Amino acid sequence: MQWREYEYADVTQHGVFVFWFPLGLERSLVSLVKTVSLFYDPYKGMVNANVQFLAEKLEWALVERQGYNTVTNISESDIKSGDYLAIGRLDGLDPLVMWGTGGHTGHTAIALWFDGELYICESTDTEGGKLVYWPRMY
């Protein structure tokens, strides 16, 4: 087998990695399926998997509100520059950020007014001019 230069450099610098499955193969596969279900579930159980993950790992039980609308209308006039938006999506990534930081948000944004127009400012990335994290709402 011929090693590529970067492969040889990686092995000589970092060594060879050996994966050990302390749970055994069967329980490790179950754990892998649970982890994948946080990001993608063809049976639409992704949200439930993330709620269960937060309950297990952060001991934070999310309870669905009864009798409330899922959308809250807030007037722009109620929003001031500097208002902080704490965001938590049940999409796999945010719950892992919450677990890693010990917080209850996976993403943040701030409201700012410029020349009479409201902007929601955040740090996010684009690929080819398209937002990666949030779909456009307009």
PyRosetta script that sets phi, psi and omega in degrees:
from pyrosetta import init, pose_from_sequence

init()
pose = pose_from_sequence("MQWREYEYADVTQHGVFVFWFPLGLERSLVSLVKTVSLFYDPYKGMVNANVQFLAEKLEWALVERQGYNTVTNISESDIKSGDYLAIGRLDGLDPLVMWGTGGHTGHTAIALWFDGELYICESTDTEGGKLVYWPRMY")
pose.set_psi(1, 131.6)
pose.set_omega(1, 179.3)
pose.set_phi(2, -96.0)
pose.set_psi(2, 121.6)
pose.set_omega(2, 179.2)
pose.set_phi(3, -84.5)
pose.set_psi(3, 140.9)
pose.set_omega(3, 171.7)
pose.set_phi(4, -75.7)
pose.set_psi(4, 157.2)
pose.set_omega(4, -175.5)
pose.set_phi(5, -58.8)
pose.set_psi(5, -43.3)
pose.set_omega(5, -178.3)
pose.set_phi(6, -69.8)
pose.set_psi(6, -30.6)
pose.set_omega(6, 176.8)
pose.set_phi(7, -67.1)
pose.set_psi(7, -45.8)
pose.set_omega(7, 179.8)
pose.set_phi(8, -62.6)
pose.set_psi(8, -43.0)
pose.set_omega(8, 179.6)
pose.set_phi(9, -63.2)
pose.set_psi(9, -39.9)
pose.set_omega(9, 179.9)
pose.set_phi(10, -64.2)
pose.set_psi(10, -46.2)
pose.set_omega(10, -178.8)
pose.set_phi(11, -67.2)
pose.set_psi(11, -40.9)
pose.set_omega(11, -179.4)
pose.set_phi(12, -70.7)
pose.set_psi(12, -29.2)
pose.set_omega(12, -179.3)
pose.set_phi(13, -84.8)
pose.set_psi(13, -41.0)
pose.set_omega(13, -172.7)
pose.set_phi(14, -111.0)
pose.set_psi(14, -13.6)
pose.set_omega(14, -178.3)
pose.set_phi(15, 86.8)
pose.set_psi(15, -173.7)
pose.set_omega(15, -179.5)
pose.set_phi(16, -100.2)
pose.set_psi(16, 134.3)
pose.set_omega(16, 179.1)
pose.set_phi(17, -93.4)
pose.set_psi(17, 134.8)
pose.set_omega(17, 176.0)
pose.set_phi(18, -118.3)
pose.set_psi(18, 126.2)
pose.set_omega(18, -179.9)
pose.set_phi(19, -90.0)
pose.set_psi(19, 131.4)
pose.set_omega(19, 179.6)
pose.set_phi(20, -118.4)
pose.set_psi(20, 134.0)
pose.set_omega(20, -179.3)
pose.set_phi(21, -107.1)
pose.set_psi(21, 90.2)
pose.set_omega(21, -175.4)
pose.set_phi(22, -65.9)
pose.set_psi(22, -20.9)
pose.set_omega(22, 179.6)
pose.set_phi(23, -87.3)
pose.set_psi(23, -6.4)
pose.set_omega(23, -172.0)
pose.set_phi(24, 88.8)
pose.set_psi(24, 163.0)
pose.set_omega(24, -174.4)
pose.set_phi(25, -65.0)
pose.set_psi(25, -45.6)
pose.set_omega(25, -176.2)
pose.set_phi(26, -63.2)
pose.set_psi(26, -49.9)
pose.set_omega(26, -179.6)
pose.set_phi(27, -68.7)
pose.set_psi(27, -30.2)
pose.set_omega(27, 175.8)
pose.set_phi(28, -66.2)
pose.set_psi(28, -39.7)
pose.set_omega(28, 177.2)
pose.set_phi(29, -65.9)
pose.set_psi(29, -40.1)
pose.set_omega(29, 176.6)
pose.set_phi(30, -61.4)
pose.set_psi(30, -42.8)
pose.set_omega(30, 178.4)
pose.set_phi(31, -62.9)
pose.set_psi(31, -40.5)
pose.set_omega(31, 178.0)
pose.set_phi(32, -62.3)
pose.set_psi(32, -43.8)
pose.set_omega(32, 179.0)
pose.set_phi(33, -63.1)
pose.set_psi(33, -41.3)
pose.set_omega(33, 177.9)
pose.set_phi(34, -62.3)
pose.set_psi(34, -40.7)
pose.set_omega(34, 179.7)
pose.set_phi(35, -65.7)
pose.set_psi(35, -45.0)
pose.set_omega(35, 178.9)
pose.set_phi(36, -62.2)
pose.set_psi(36, -36.0)
pose.set_omega(36, -178.7)
pose.set_phi(37, -66.3)
pose.set_psi(37, -17.1)
pose.set_omega(37, 175.2)
pose.set_phi(38, -68.4)
pose.set_psi(38, -29.2)
pose.set_omega(38, -175.4)
pose.set_phi(39, -103.2)
pose.set_psi(39, -28.5)
pose.set_omega(39, -174.4)
pose.set_phi(40, -156.7)
pose.set_psi(40, 130.6)
pose.set_omega(40, 175.7)
pose.set_phi(41, -145.5)
pose.set_psi(41, 114.9)
pose.set_omega(41, -178.5)
pose.set_phi(42, -65.4)
pose.set_psi(42, -14.0)
pose.set_omega(42, -179.6)
pose.set_phi(43, -99.8)
pose.set_psi(43, 16.4)
pose.set_omega(43, 176.0)
pose.set_phi(44, 63.4)
pose.set_psi(44, 29.1)
pose.set_omega(44, 179.0)
pose.set_phi(45, -99.6)
pose.set_psi(45, 11.6)
pose.set_omega(45, -175.7)
pose.set_phi(46, -59.2)
pose.set_psi(46, -45.7)
pose.set_omega(46, -178.9)
pose.set_phi(47, -62.4)
pose.set_psi(47, -45.3)
pose.set_omega(47, 179.1)
pose.set_phi(48, -63.0)
pose.set_psi(48, -38.9)
pose.set_omega(48, 178.5)
pose.set_phi(49, -62.9)
pose.set_psi(49, -39.2)
pose.set_omega(49, 179.5)
pose.set_phi(50, -71.3)
pose.set_psi(50, -37.8)
pose.set_omega(50, 176.2)
pose.set_phi(51, -63.0)
pose.set_psi(51, -43.3)
pose.set_omega(51, 178.5)
pose.set_phi(52, -64.8)
pose.set_psi(52, -40.5)
pose.set_omega(52, 178.1)
pose.set_phi(53, -59.5)
pose.set_psi(53, -46.5)
pose.set_omega(53, 179.8)
pose.set_phi(54, -64.4)
pose.set_psi(54, -36.8)
pose.set_omega(54, 178.2)
pose.set_phi(55, -66.1)
pose.set_psi(55, -41.0)
pose.set_omega(55, -178.5)
pose.set_phi(56, -74.0)
pose.set_psi(56, -47.4)
pose.set_omega(56, -171.1)
pose.set_phi(57, -87.0)
pose.set_psi(57, -35.9)
pose.set_omega(57, -177.8)
pose.set_phi(58, -107.9)
pose.set_psi(58, -2.8)
pose.set_omega(58, -174.5)
pose.set_phi(59, 52.6)
pose.set_psi(59, 42.2)
pose.set_omega(59, -178.6)
pose.set_phi(60, -119.7)
pose.set_psi(60, 104.7)
pose.set_omega(60, -177.9)
pose.set_phi(61, -88.9)
pose.set_psi(61, 114.4)
pose.set_omega(61, 174.8)
pose.set_phi(62, -84.9)
pose.set_psi(62, 129.6)
pose.set_omega(62, -178.9)
pose.set_phi(63, -116.2)
pose.set_psi(63, 128.0)
pose.set_omega(63, 179.9)
pose.set_phi(64, -69.1)
pose.set_psi(64, 132.6)
pose.set_omega(64, 179.3)
pose.set_phi(65, -71.4)
pose.set_psi(65, 136.4)
pose.set_omega(65, 175.9)
pose.set_phi(66, -105.0)
pose.set_psi(66, 135.9)
pose.set_omega(66, 176.8)
pose.set_phi(67, 82.2)
pose.set_psi(67, 6.9)
pose.set_omega(67, 178.8)
pose.set_phi(68, -112.1)
pose.set_psi(68, 151.6)
pose.set_omega(68, 172.8)
pose.set_phi(69, -72.2)
pose.set_psi(69, 151.8)
pose.set_omega(69, 177.1)
pose.set_phi(70, -80.7)
pose.set_psi(70, -15.1)
pose.set_omega(70, 179.2)
pose.set_phi(71, -118.1)
pose.set_psi(71, 132.1)
pose.set_omega(71, 177.1)
pose.set_phi(72, -113.1)
pose.set_psi(72, 122.8)
pose.set_omega(72, 178.9)
pose.set_phi(73, -86.2)
pose.set_psi(73, 123.2)
pose.set_omega(73, 178.5)
pose.set_phi(74, -119.0)
pose.set_psi(74, 129.5)
pose.set_omega(74, 179.5)
pose.set_phi(75, -71.5)
pose.set_psi(75, 139.3)
pose.set_omega(75, 177.4)
pose.set_phi(76, -56.7)
pose.set_psi(76, -31.9)
pose.set_omega(76, -178.1)
pose.set_phi(77, -67.1)
pose.set_psi(77, -19.4)
pose.set_omega(77, 177.6)
pose.set_phi(78, -81.8)
pose.set_psi(78, -12.9)
pose.set_omega(78, -176.9)
pose.set_phi(79, -94.6)
pose.set_psi(79, 130.3)
pose.set_omega(79, -178.7)
pose.set_phi(80, -114.9)
pose.set_psi(80, 155.6)
pose.set_omega(80, 174.6)
pose.set_phi(81, -57.7)
pose.set_psi(81, 132.8)
pose.set_omega(81, 179.9)
pose.set_phi(82, 96.7)
pose.set_psi(82, -8.2)
pose.set_omega(82, 176.6)
pose.set_phi(83, -61.9)
pose.set_psi(83, 133.2)
pose.set_omega(83, -175.1)
pose.set_phi(84, -97.3)
pose.set_psi(84, 133.8)
pose.set_omega(84, 177.3)
pose.set_phi(85, -111.2)
pose.set_psi(85, 114.6)
pose.set_omega(85, 178.1)
pose.set_phi(86, -95.1)
pose.set_psi(86, 119.7)
pose.set_omega(86, -170.8)
pose.set_phi(87, -117.1)
pose.set_psi(87, 135.1)
pose.set_omega(87, 174.0)
pose.set_phi(88, -139.9)
pose.set_psi(88, 109.4)
pose.set_omega(88, 177.2)
pose.set_phi(89, -99.9)
pose.set_psi(89, 144.1)
pose.set_omega(89, 179.0)
pose.set_phi(90, -92.0)
pose.set_psi(90, 64.0)
pose.set_omega(90, -172.7)
pose.set_phi(91, -117.6)
pose.set_psi(91, 10.7)
pose.set_omega(91, -178.1)
pose.set_phi(92, 95.9)
pose.set_psi(92, -52.9)
pose.set_omega(92, -177.8)
pose.set_phi(93, -70.0)
pose.set_psi(93, -51.4)
pose.set_omega(93, -178.0)
pose.set_phi(94, -60.5)
pose.set_psi(94, -45.1)
pose.set_omega(94, 176.8)
pose.set_phi(95, -60.4)
pose.set_psi(95, -33.8)
pose.set_omega(95, 176.0)
pose.set_phi(96, -68.2)
pose.set_psi(96, -37.5)
pose.set_omega(96, 175.6)
pose.set_phi(97, -64.1)
pose.set_psi(97, -43.5)
pose.set_omega(97, 178.7)
pose.set_phi(98, -59.2)
pose.set_psi(98, -45.6)
pose.set_omega(98, -179.4)
pose.set_phi(99, -64.1)
pose.set_psi(99, -44.5)
pose.set_omega(99, -178.4)
pose.set_phi(100, -66.8)
pose.set_psi(100, -33.3)
pose.set_omega(100, -178.0)
pose.set_phi(101, -97.7)
pose.set_psi(101, -15.6)
pose.set_omega(101, -176.2)
pose.set_phi(102, 77.6)
pose.set_psi(102, 13.3)
pose.set_omega(102, -178.9)
pose.set_phi(103, -101.0)
pose.set_psi(103, -175.7)
pose.set_omega(103, 179.3)
pose.set_phi(104, -116.0)
pose.set_psi(104, 17.6)
pose.set_omega(104, 175.8)
pose.set_phi(105, -133.5)
pose.set_psi(105, 152.3)
pose.set_omega(105, 177.3)
pose.set_phi(106, -113.6)
pose.set_psi(106, -11.9)
pose.set_omega(106, -175.9)
pose.set_phi(107, -155.4)
pose.set_psi(107, 150.4)
pose.set_omega(107, 178.8)
pose.set_phi(108, -134.1)
pose.set_psi(108, 157.5)
pose.set_omega(108, 176.0)
pose.set_phi(109, -149.6)
pose.set_psi(109, 167.5)
pose.set_omega(109, -179.4)
pose.set_phi(110, -136.7)
pose.set_psi(110, 143.2)
pose.set_omega(110, 177.8)
pose.set_phi(111, -91.0)
pose.set_psi(111, 134.0)
pose.set_omega(111, 177.0)
pose.set_phi(112, -138.7)
pose.set_psi(112, 137.9)
pose.set_omega(112, 175.3)
pose.set_phi(113, -100.0)
pose.set_psi(113, 128.4)
pose.set_omega(113, 174.7)
pose.set_phi(114, -127.8)
pose.set_psi(114, 122.0)
pose.set_omega(114, 176.9)
pose.set_phi(115, 48.7)
pose.set_psi(115, 44.7)
pose.set_omega(115, 176.1)
pose.set_phi(116, 78.1)
pose.set_psi(116, 6.0)
pose.set_omega(116, -179.7)
pose.set_phi(117, -119.3)
pose.set_psi(117, 136.2)
pose.set_omega(117, -178.0)
pose.set_phi(118, -84.6)
pose.set_psi(118, 131.8)
pose.set_omega(118, 175.3)
pose.set_phi(119, -123.9)
pose.set_psi(119, 141.1)
pose.set_omega(119, 171.4)
pose.set_phi(120, -104.9)
pose.set_psi(120, 114.5)
pose.set_omega(120, -173.4)
pose.set_phi(121, -104.8)
pose.set_psi(121, 135.9)
pose.set_omega(121, -179.6)
pose.set_phi(122, -152.6)
pose.set_psi(122, 165.0)
pose.set_omega(122, 175.3)
pose.set_phi(123, -99.9)
pose.set_psi(123, 112.0)
pose.set_omega(123, 178.7)
pose.set_phi(124, -149.3)
pose.set_psi(124, 173.6)
pose.set_omega(124, -174.0)
pose.set_phi(125, -114.6)
pose.set_psi(125, 161.6)
pose.set_omega(125, 174.9)
pose.set_phi(126, -128.2)
pose.set_psi(126, 151.5)
pose.set_omega(126, 172.7)
pose.set_phi(127, -125.6)
pose.set_psi(127, 115.0)
pose.set_omega(127, -179.8)
pose.set_phi(128, 61.1)
pose.set_psi(128, 32.7)
pose.set_omega(128, 179.4)
pose.set_phi(129, 84.1)
pose.set_psi(129, -3.1)
pose.set_omega(129, 179.2)
pose.set_phi(130, -101.1)
pose.set_psi(130, 138.5)
pose.set_omega(130, 176.7)
pose.set_phi(131, -65.9)
pose.set_psi(131, 134.8)
pose.set_omega(131, -178.9)
pose.set_phi(132, -86.9)
pose.set_psi(132, -41.0)
pose.set_omega(132, -172.3)
pose.set_phi(133, -85.5)
pose.set_psi(133, -43.5)
pose.set_omega(133, -175.4)
pose.set_phi(134, -118.3)
pose.set_psi(134, 135.2)
pose.set_omega(134, 171.6)
pose.set_phi(135, -75.2)
pose.set_psi(135, 149.4)
pose.set_omega(135, 177.2)
pose.set_phi(136, -66.4)
pose.set_psi(136, 138.5)
pose.set_omega(136, -178.5)
pose.set_phi(137, -97.0)
pose.set_psi(137, -4.4)
pose.set_omega(137, -178.5)
pose.set_phi(138, -129.7)
pose.dump_pdb("model.pdb")
